[in-house]
C-alpha cells in the first residue's frame, strides 16, 4: 500500500510492504527487488556458489566455548562494492535478523569485519572477562570484558543483550592470528575491524547456540549481498575446526529438493493446472521445478499423436499423477514440505483467481472420546453439588513437591528453562496444588469448600519421541471443620457409578475398583489409600490416591481447616 496524499512534483510515493514472518530473504531491498524481478520474469533466480580456493580461511574453536556459545560459522564476501545505500541496507538486514530469526541475539549473533584489517587464521575462544581487552566499535578507549558490560549498561540498544553473557564465568571472543579482538559476541564488534564504504572484503562470522539458525542467518546474509561482489553471487568459504577435530566448511549453498505431484498441488490449492503450467508458476517464486517424466515409449508416442479417447483418458490420468521435482535455493528456508510448495503455487497463481467451489465431501465431526469422558465426569461431579475450578497448568517447584511433602526424583516434572516468575517453573504433575491454592485464596467465603477439576497433568517420558506425555485426571477437595472422609469417598463412588465401574474387593478377580491401604506423604499416616481399578482383562491399575491432607501441607498453603481429597487418572476408562 502507499501513503495517500498530494505529492510534490518529482516526489515519489512512500510504499509500505508487509513481509511474511518466514520470508527472511525479503527483509532487505536487495532480496525484495530480486524476488520481484524473478516473479515478473525479468531475470532468473541467481545461481549461488562457493568460490574455488585451495586453502580457505580457518576458524579454530576452543573447547571452553561449549560453556557459553558453542557454534560458529563464517564466510567471506570478496571484492564487494559498497556505497551509502548498500552499506545501510547491509547494517539494517543484520538488525532485522537479530530481532526475529536470531531471537534478539540469544540464538545467533552476527559479526562483520573488514578482512583487510585483520589477519587469519582466526580463533573462537571463551575467556574470563578480565583477560579480554579491546576497543569497542565506535569507541576510543580500551576496555576489558567487565568494563564493556559496565559501559553499555546505560546504552539503549546494547543493554538489552547484556544479560545473555553477563553472568557467565567466561565470555566468547573472536581473535585473529595476532591476538587482535574482532568481536565480543553477542554484544559488540571491535573498532579495529569495522567496515566502511571503502571496505573491499568482508569477513562474516556468526556465533550461535543453535546451528540450524546460524546456517540460515549466514546464508541469507551472504546471498543477499554477494551480488555486489567482484564475481557476482560467489561466496568465499570458511573452514571451522572444532575441538574434537571435526571440520566443516561454511556456507552450505546447496539446493534442497522436495518431490510433489500435480494431483496434490492442484487439490490443495483448488485449481486445475497442467504440470508444465505449475512448473512455470513455481519458477516465478524462485523455485526451480521440473516434471519427472515417467512415460514409457508407447504412451509417450500416443501423447504426441493424441490418438484415441482411451489413450487420451490414460494420458490425462498420467498427467494428473506426474511427479514434480522442486529445487529451492538457500534463500528459502521457509520451505519444509509439500504444503509449503502448494502455498507458493497459490501465491503465483493469484489468490483472487482461485475459483470458488463448494465442498462436496461428506464428513461428520464429533468430540474426541477422551473429551466425551471428561465432560461426563465433570457433569456428574457438578450435579453432585461441587464447584468446578480451572487452575493453571504451570506451578512452582515447591508447590508441586516440597509443599506436598514429596521428593523430586528428577524423572517426573517437566522444567521450564527460563521461567518468567517463580509461579511458573514446571508443568504440574498433580492437580492438588492448584485446588489447594484456590481454597486458600477464597478463605473469606463460608465453609464448606467443595471444589473439583478435570484436566491434564504432564510428565517426562523418555520412551516417547517428544519425551513427555499428558494424563487426564479428576481431582476433588472437600474442606470443612472436620475432614469428613466419607464425603470425598462418596463423591468417588458417584463418579465410578457414572462410569459403570462396580465396587469390588482385592483379589476377587472381578472387574471393578477398590481402595488399597497405602502410605502417601501428602496425606495423614493411616488416613490414605490407593484407588485401584481391575479392568475386564483382570489387569490391576492404580488410578491415583485418596485421603486426608497432612497438616504440614495445609500449613504450606495457609489453610485453617482440614481437607480430604482424591486424584485419579480417568484415561483407563476409555
N, C-alpha and C positions, 0 to 999 in steps of 0.2 A: 504494500500500500504506500501511498505518498501523502505527504502533508498538503492539504488543500489550502489555497490562498493565492493572492496575487503575487506573481513572480516578476522581479525587475528584469529589464532587458539584459539578456546574456546570463541570467541566473538559472541554475539547474535545480530541479525538484529534488528534495531530500527523500530517499527511499528508506522504508523500514521493512526489513525482511525477517520473518520468523524462521529460525533454523531448528529442525528437529533435534531433540536432545542427543540422539545417537549418531548424528552426521557430523563428526568431528572434522571431516575434510571440508566442510563449508564454513568453518569459523574464521576464515581469512579471505580477503578479496581474491587472492591467487586461486584458492580452491573453488570459490564460488563462481568466478568468471570462467575457469576451466570446465567445470561441470556444466555450466550454461552453454558454453560453446560446443561441447560434445552433444548435449541434448538437442541443440539446434542444427547439428550436422555440420558445423563449420570446421571442426577438427576432430581427430580421433583421440581416444584415451592414450596418454603417453606410455611408452614402454620404460618403466623404471628399472634401472640395472645398476649393478655394482661395478666399479672401476677394477680393471685387472692390474694388480700390482703384486710384486714378489714378496715384499715384507711390509705388511700393514702396520700402522701404529698399534702399540700394545698397552693395555691397562692391566696391571697385576693387582689382584685383590688380596689383602691380608686377612688372616683368619679372625682377627678381632672385629672385623666389620659385621660378623654374624650377630654381634650383641646389639646392633642398632639398625643398620640398613644393609642387608646382606648382598644386594644385587646392584649391578651397574651395567649399562650398555653405552655404546658410543658410535659416532660416525663423523665423517669429515665432508664438508661442502667445499670443494676445491675450485678456485678461480671464480668465486662468486662476485657479482657486480651489484653493489648496493647504492641506492640513493635515499633521500629522506623518507619517501613514501614506503619503499620496500623495507627500510630499517624499522620504521614504526610498525609496519604490519608484522614483521618478524617478532618484535617485542610483544605486541598485542596478542598474537597467537599463543605465545608461551603463557601469558597471563590467563587467557581463557582456558587453556588446557589445565593449568594449575588449579583453577577453580572448579572444574567439573570432573574430567576424566581422572585427574590426579588426586581428587578429593582433598583440596586445599593442602597439597604437598605431602599429605600423610602417606600416600601410596607411591608417588613418584615426584621427584624434584629435578628440574631441568637446569643444566648449566651450559652456557655458550661462551666460547673463548676465541680470541684472535690467535690462531695457531702459530703465527709468525713471531709472537711474543714469548712463546714457551718452547720447551724442548722435550720431545719424547725420548724413551718410553715413559708412561705415566704410572703412578701407583695410587691405589684407592685404599686408604688406611683408616683406622679408628684409634685416636689418641686422646689422652686426657686433655681437658681444656687448657691447662697451663702450658702444655707443650705445643700448642698451635698458635702461631703468630703470623699475622699478615695485615695488609691494609685493605679494609673492605671497599666494595665498589663505591666510587664517587666520594671517598674519604681521603684524608691526607695523613692521618696518624695510625701507626701500627698498634694492633690490639691482640691480646690472646683470646682464647675461647670464652673465658668468663667475662672479659671486657666487652666482647661482641654482644653477649646476652644482656649485659647491663646497659650498653649503649643503645640498643634497639628496643628496650622495654617501653620507651615512650614513642616509638615510631608507629604511626598509624597503620602502615602496611606490614612491616616485618614482625611487629609484636604479636600478630595473630598466629605466627608459626613457631614462636619460641618454645612453646610447651611440648613440641614434638621431640626435642632432644634435650631440653633444659635439665631434666632430672637424670639423664643418662650418665653413667660414670665415664664414658668415652664419647667423643664427637666424631662423626665421619668427616673425612677431609680428602681432597684430591690434590696430589703433588705431581710436578713434572720431574725430570731426571736430575735437576739442580736443586731439588727440595723447595721449589717455589710453589706456594699455595695457589691453586686455581679456584677452588670453591670450598665453602663450608656448608654442604647441603644439610637440610633443605632451606637454609636461611639466606645466604648471600654469596655472591661471587667475589673474587679478588679484583681489586682495581688494576692490578698488573696486567691481567689478560682480557680486559674489557674490549668489546668490539666497537667499531666506529664505522663511519661511512667509507673510510679508507681501507677497511679490512678486506682482504682478498681470499683468505682461507679461514673457515670457521670450524673449530673443533667443538662437537656437541657431546656432552656426557649427561646421562640421566641415572641417578641413583634411585633405588626403589626397595619397597618391601613386597611388591607384587610384580613378578617377572612378566606376566601377561600384559599388565598395564604398561610396564616400561617399554616393551616392544611396540605396543600400539602408539604410545606417545612419540617414540623416536621415529617410527615410520611416517606418522602424519607430518612431523616437523620437517624431515628431510625431503619427502615427496613434494610438499607444498613449495619449497624454495630451491629445489635442485634445478628448476627451470631457469634460474638466473646464473647457473654455473657455466664455466667455460665450455664444458661438454654437457649440454642440457640433459636433465633427468638422469644424470650419472652421479652416484654417491660413492665416496671412497670408504671402504670398510675399516673397522677397528677390531682388533682381536682382544678378547678379555680372558685372562687366565686366573682361575680360582685356586684357592689353597690346596685343594685335593689333586691338582694337576690337570683338571679338565679345562679345555679352552674352547671358546665359542667365538664365531665371527658375526658381528652385527653391522648394519641391519640386515634382516632377512626380508628380501623383497620378492620372494617367490609368490606367484599367484596361487590361490586356493581354488579347488574345484568342487562343485556340487552338481550332482545329476538330478534331473527332474524330468517331467514328461509334459507333453502338450495337453493331454487329458487333465492332469492335475491342475496345471496353471489356469486353463480355461474354466474348470469347475470352481476353483477357489475365487477367481475374480468375477466370474459370471459373464464371460464373453465367449465368442466363438471365432478364434483366430487360428490360422494355419501355423505350422511350425516355423516357416520362413518369416511370417509376419511377426511372430513372437520374438524370434531372434533379432529382427530389426528394431523392435521396441526396446528390448533389453540393452542393445548397444547404445541407445540414447541415454541409458542410465549408467554408462561407463562399465557395463558388464560385457565381457567377450563371450558370446554364446554361439553354439553351433549345433546342428542336428546330427545325432549319431545314427548314420544310415544303417539299417538292418535288413533292407530288401535283398532278396536273392535275385538271380539273373532273370528268371521268368517274370516275377512280379514287377521287377524294375522295367522290363520291356513292355509289360502291359500298361504300366503307368505312363510311359512315353507315348504309347499308341492309343491310350484311353479306350481300350476295347471292351465292350460288353458291360451290361449293367451289373452283372455279378462281380466282374473284375473291378468295376468302379466302387461297388459297395465294400469289397475286400480292401481296396486301396484306401477308402475313407476310414475303415476301421484301423488300418495300419497307421495312417497319419495321426489318427486320434491318440494312438498309444506310442508315438515316436518319442524316443528319448532325446532330451536336450541337455547338452553338457555346458555348464556355465562356469567360466573362469572369471574371478573378480580380483581386482588389484588390492594391494595392502592399504590403500586409502579407504577401503570399505570394510572395516572390522565389524560393522553392524550387521553384516550378512552372516548368519549362522546356519540356516537350514532352508528347506524348500519354501516355507511360508514367507520368508523374507524376500525371496525372488519374486513370489507372487505379488507382494506389496509393491515392489519396484515396477512390475509389469502394469499394475493398476495405475500407478502414477504416470507412466509413459503413455498408456492408452488414454488416460484422462478420466478422472472420477465422474465428471459430469456426462461423459459419453457412455458409461456403462448402462446398458438397458435395464429398466426396472422390470422385475419378474416376480410373480407370486410363488411363494414356497409351497410346492405340492407334496412335500414329504409329510407323511402322517406319523406324528410322534406323540407320545403321552408322557408328560412329566409327572414325577412323583417324588416324595420325600425319601431320603436315604433311610434304610432300615434302622440304623443307629439313632437317627434323629426322631424317627417314629417312636422308638423305645424310650428315648429321652422325654418326649412330650407325654407319653403315657405315665411315666414315673412322676414327672412334675405335676401333672393333673391330679393324680391320686394323693400326693402329699399336700397339695394346695387345698383339695376338698376336705382333707382331714383337719383343716384349720391352721395350717402352718404358713408362715410368710416367706416368700422366696427372696433371696438376695443374689446379687450379681457382683462378685468381687473380682479384683484384679488377678490376672494370671502370673504377674511378677510380684515378688516379695523380697524382703531382706534375707540374708543367710541366717541370721539369728532367729528370725521368726519361724523359719522352716525347720530349724534344728535345735539350737540352744533353748529357745523359749518353750519348745515342746519336750525338752529333756531328751532329745535324740542326738546321736553322734553321726557326723557326716563321714562316710567311708570313702568318699571321692568318686564313687561309681554310680551315684544316683542323680544328683542335681545338675542341671544344665546352667552353667555360669555365664553371665554376660561379660564380655571382655572389658568394656569401658562403660560401666553404668553411670547414668547421669545423676542418680541420687542413691542413697543408702536403702531406699524403699524398693528399688528395682535392681537387685543384684543377681537374682537367679529366677529361673522358671519354677513355679511351685510344684512340689511333688506330693503335696497333700493340701486339701482344702480347709483344714481346721484353722490355720492362722487367719485366713480371710473372714471366716464366720465369727471367730473369737474377737477380732478387731471390730466387726460390725456390732456385736453386742456391747463392746467396750465404748464405742462412740455414741451409743444410744442409751446410756445408763440413766439418763434423766427420765426416760419413759417407764411406766409401771411394769413390774414383773407380772407374769412370767414371760420369758422370751422363747419363742418357738420359730426358729429360722432354719431354712434349708437352701441348698444349691445343688444343681445337677449340671456339671460342666467337666472340662478336661483338666487333667494334670499331665506333667511331662517328665520323662526320664531319659537318661542316657541308655543307648542300646547299640553297642559296637557291632552287633551282628547285622544291623541294617545298613543300607547304603548311606542314608542320611545321618546315621549314628545317633538317632534319637527317635522317640515314639511318644504318642499321646495315649491317654487312657480315660475313658468316660466314667465318671464316678458320681455317686449320690451321697451327700453328706448332710446331716441334720444335727442341730444342737437344741437342747432344752435347758433353760436356766430359771431357777426359782429359789425360794427359801430352802428347799430341800432338793436333792438331786433327782429323786423320783425316777429311778432307773426303769421302772415298769412303763413309764410313758414313752421313753425313747425306744424301748423294746417293742411296745405296742405299735409304734409307727413302722418299725422294721417288719413286723408281721403283716401290716396293712400293705406295704409295698410288695412283699412276697406273694400275698394272696392275689394282688392285681396282676402279677406275672405268672399266676397259676403254678407257684412253687410251694409244695406242701412242707409242713414241718416234719422232720424225721429225727432219727437218733443216730449217733455214731456207731458204725459197724453193722447197721441194719441191712445195708446193701440196697436200700430203697432210695430212689431219686427224690431229692428234696434238699432242705437246708437245716442246719442245727448250729448251736453255739458250742464252741470248744474252749475250755478254760486255757488262758494264755496270759503271760505277763507282758505288759507293754509299758515302757517308761512314761508315756504321756498320760496314762490312767493310774488311778489308785491301785496299789497292790491288792490282789484278790478281788478287785471290782472291774475286771476287764475280761474280754473273751474275743476269740476269732470267730468271724461269721464264715461257716464252711458250707459250700454247695456241692452236692453229689449229682452229676448230670446223668443223662439217660444211659450212657455207656459205663456208668459206675466210677467215673474219674472224680477224684476229690480235688476241689478248687477252693483255695482260701480267698474269699471275696474281699475281706477287709477286717475291721475291728469295731468293737462296741464296748462302752464302759463309762465310768465316772471320771472326769478330768481331774488330774492331780492338782492339789492346792498350789504347788510351786508354779505350775503352768498358769493357773488363774492369776497369781501374783504378777507374772511377767506381762500379762495383758490387762492388769489393773481391774480385775473383776471381783466383785464383792460377794457374789452368790455362787453356790455350787452349779456345776454344769455336767450334764450327761450327753453323750454324743455317739453317733455311729458314722462310719465312712466305708462304703463298699464300691467295688467295681461292678458295673452293670453290663459290661460287654459280653460276659459268658452267657447271658440270657438271649442273645441274638439267635 
